[in-house]
Amino acid sequence: GHYIFRKGHLRCGSCGEAMIPTTRDRGHESYVCYGRTRNGKDFCSQRPIRRELVDGAVWDYFARVALDVEATKEAVLEQANAKVAEVAALRDQAASDAARAQDRLARVRRDYTSGALSVTDWQGFRDELTAEHAAAAAEAERLSDQHRALVDEIVQIDAEDAVLRELAGIRALVAGQARDGGR
């Protein structure tokens, strides 16, 4: 038969052993517990399960979840929105870091102007804080660009609804062919 589960991908709910596909006389297809087959019914109480019950439930689940265009679209949008929020938080943190570096530079400048810092100390602090500010500002700008690109991508996802529907149709065809054993 054209079983969905092979090579131990389906496990027995009673003992955890592999459920193996079996075709018996007169074409009866089922999954049987390998532990029960090998060790007897005292080892495992799981009786054979007809293939159409297991495979049918899997295909029904696949049809509901994987072939649902709206659910697929929602999942894609949810992932994209989560990424936008993550990048926005990183961008805001980088902007905050840049502002803190700018504030520290202003305080050092005031200390130098008031005579509390020597020229050497002022130059060292100025160079360090200017580099820190420049790096944070560059990171904030990079993340702003990434944020804009992600927002544009979300708009594009809405525009690609027709493509998602087409892909769902293709997946449905493939699922139908696989379910029928490729006949």
N, C-alpha and C positions, 0 to 999 in steps of 0.2 A: 504494500500500500504506500500511499504518499503521506506519511505521518509528518506532523509538524515537529514533534519532539523526538530527537534521536540522541544517541551518545550521552545519556545521562542528564539532559537538560530539564527533564521532568522528574521530580523527586517524589517519593512516597510520603504521604502525609502521616503515616503511622510509624515507619521505622527510619525514614530518611534515605533509604537506598534508591537507586535509579529505577524509574519506571521504563521498561523496555517495550518497544512496539512488537506486537505479535499478530500474525495472520494465521488463523486456525482453519481447519477443514471447512469447506463451504464458504470461504471468504470472510469469516467473522474476524474483524480487526479490533484489537484492544491494546491497552497498555497494561502490563503486568509488573508487579513488584519483583525486582531481581532478587532481593533478599528472601522473599517468600519462595520464589522458584528454586533458589539455591539451597535454602535452609529449611523449607517446609512451613506449613501454616502455623506451627507453634511459634515460629520466629516472628511472623508478621501476620496480622489479621486482614490486611488489605486485599480485597478480592479484585479480579481484573475489572478494568473500567473500559466501556466501549469507546472506541476511537472517536466516533461522531459526537459523543458528549463532551469530551475534552477539546477536540479540535474545533467543534462548533462554538463552544464558549470562548475560545481564544479568538476565533475569527469575528465573532460578534463584538467582543471587546475592541479588537483592532478597528472594526468598522466604526464603532462609536467614538473612539478616542483618536486614532491616527488618521482617520479619513474625514474628520469633522473640520471643515474649513474654518468655521468661526472659532472653534477651540484652538486650532493651530495658529490662527491669526492672533488670538488673545495671548497665547503663550509667547509668541514672537514679540508682541508689543510689550508684554510684561517684562521679558528679559531686556529689551531695549530700554524701557523706562527705568529699570533697576540700574543699568549701566549709566544712563544719563544722570541719575541721582548720585551715583558713586563718583562720577567725574565732576559733577557740580560741587560735591563736598570737598574733593581734592583741590579743585580750583579755588574755592573759598578759603581753604586752609593756606594755599600758596599766596593768595592775595593778603591774608592776614599776616603771614610771615614777612611779606614785603613791607607792609605798613609798620610792623614792629621794628624791622631793620631801619626803616626811614626815621621812625621816632627815636631810636637809639642814636642814630647819626646826628639828629638835631640836638639831642642832649649833650653829646660829646662836643659838638660845635659850640654850644652855650658854655660848657665847662672850659673850653679852650679860650673863648672870647672873654670870659670872666677871669682868666688867669689861673684857673684851677688845674689846667693840664699844660705840660711842656709841649713844645713844637714836635719833638720826637714822638711823644705819646699820641698827640693829635694826629699826626700823619699815619701812625700804625693803626689806630682805631678807625680813622677815615678810610684807609685802604681796605681794611677787613670788612667794615660795615657796608661800604660801597659795593664790594664784590658780593656780599651776602644779599644785599638788596637787589642787585642786578640778577643774581641767580633765581631768587624767589619771584621776581617780576617776570622773568623769562618763562619760568615754570607756570605761572598763573596765565600768561598769554598762550602758551602751548595747550594748557588744559581748557582755556576758553575756546580755542580753535577746535579742539576735540569735542567739546560740548556742543558747539554749533553743528559740527558734522553729524553727531549722533542725533540731534534734534531733526536735522534734515533727513536722516535715515528713517526716523519714525514717520515723517511725512511721506517718504517714499514707500514705506510699508503699507500705508493706507492706499496709495496709488496702485500697489501691486496686488490688490484684492483679486482681480481677474486672473492673475497668474497663479495665485494660491488655489483658486477654484479649479483651474486647469490641472494643476498638480494633483489635487484631490481626485479628480476624474481619472488621471493616469494611475494613481495608487489603487483606486477602486478596481480598475481593469486588471492590474497586476494581482491584487488580492483575489479577484474572481478566478483568474487563471490558476493561481497556486491552490486555491480551495478545490478547484475541479481537477487537481492533479496534472495541470498543464495540458489537458486534453483539448 
